[in-house]
């Protein structure tokens, strides 16, 4: 999982190893910070990001 964040835009972008790239809008900086520090990023994502913020699918998995 690769994670990027724009503090100015409050946009979180996550590239999943097998699921493409998604962009999440209006994400507080604390969510990004806590995601980076989480022992299990996948578990944190499932509990605190997935389904909680408006999102768009940016691109498919590379190589498909």
Helices and strands as residue ranges (DSSP letters): E 2-6, E 11-16, E 20-25, H 29-37, H 41-48, E 55-59
